[in-house]
């Protein structure tokens, strides 16, 4: 199915007001900026938060995948992981079936350190999505997951 192009309007509307990538970027920036203030007030950098949040609930992942999901450049992620491992927040473990791959996972200590921030993130998300109701909020998340999945496959 081809998505219909919006009809020309009598009063011009800025392109970015209808462009998905711009709308996603603006929404992400606004929402993230609100929460990043909380992250920094808790003594974490945004990149540390993203890495720990990404590892939360995961049995472990490769550094490359972790960098991709946490929106962190791989060399930056590697340096941060070194520091976080020194602090006992994360650990590197061998992949079960591929010795060439090293996985990273959050430690119990890392999880304890980040647990209150995870709670605050969930509260922030609830405040952001509450005006839309549960069904619309879940539909939005489902749609975003589908977009991510479709575009990850095309890389």
N, C-alpha and C positions, 0 to 999 in steps of 0.2 A: 504494500500500500504506500502510495506517495502521499506525504503529509501536505495538505493544501497550504499554499502561500497566502499570507494575510492580504486582503484586498487593499488596494491603494485608498488612503483616507484623504478627505478634503483637507484636513489639517495634518501636516507631516508629523510623524512620531519618530523620535530617535530610534535608529536601527537597534541599539542595544536594549531597548525596552521590550523587544520581542525575540531577541537572540538568546537561545538556550545557554550557550557557554557563558555569556555575559551575566545572565540572570543567576546561574549557579555560582559563578565567581563572586558576585556581589553578595548573595545570600550567605555563602560560606565565609566570606570576609567579615561580614557584620556579626554573624553568630559566633565565629571563632574569636574575634577580637574581644567580645564580651567575656568569653570564658578564659581566654589567655591571660587576662588581668588576674583572674583567680589563681591560675597555674603559677604565675610569677610571684604572686603574693605568698604562695606556699613554698617558694624557694626552688622551683623547677624552671628550666628553660622550656620553651614550647617544643623543641625537638626531643628533649628528655620525656616530656609528657606524652608526646605522640608515640614514642618508642614503647614506653611502659604500658600505655593504653592499648597499643596494638598487640603486645605480648600477653595482656591479661585475657585469660580464658583460652589461650592457645597452648598446645602441647610443645610448641617450639616451631621456629621457622628459620629458613636460611636468611643470611644477612641481606642478600639481594632482594628477596621478597619482603622482608621487614622494611628495608629502605623504601621500596616501592609503595607499600601500603601506608607507611608513616609519612610519606611525602618528604623524605630526607635523602639527600644525595648519599650514595654509598660510602664515599670516603669519610663524610661527616658522621654517618651512622657508625662506621667502624671505630672512629675515634671516641665517639660518645659511649659506645658499648665497652670499650676498654676502660674508660673511667667508671662507668656504672658497674662493671664487673669488679673493679677494685673496691667499690663501696658495698659489694655484696648484693646488688639489686638484680643483676642478671648473671646467667652463666652460659657458657658455651658447652655443648655436648655433641658427641659424634652422632651422625645420622645412623639409624639402625641398619640400613641395607647398602648405603653408599658412603664409603669411607672418605671420599673426596669432598663430601658436604659436611659443613659444620652448622649445627642448629643453635639458635639462641633461644633461651626461655627465661621467663621471669622467675626469680627465687621466691621462697616464702617471705623472706625479709623484704624483697622488692614489692611483693604484693601487699604486705602490711603497710609499707611506706606510702603506697599509692592508693590504698583502699578508700581513704576519706576523700581524696580527689576524684575517684571514680564515682562515689556517692554524689559529690557536688556536680559532676558532669551530668549524671542522670537527672538531677534536680533542674539543672539549667536546660537540658533537652526538654524536660516536661514543661517548663515555663514557655519555651519557644513554640512547642507544638500544641499546647493546650487550647489555644483559640480555634484550632482546626478540628478538634475532636479526634477520638481514637482511630476511627475508621479511615479518615483522610490522612492522618499522620502515618498510619501503617501502609496505606496505599502509596504515599510519597516515598517512604523508605523502600518499599518493594520495587517501585519504578526506578529509583536511583541504583539499587542493587542490580537490576536488569541492565541498565545503561552501562554500568561498570563491567559487568560480565561480558556483554556484547563487544565492548571496545577493548577489553583485555585480550580477547580472542583474535582481534584484528591486528595486533602488534606483532 
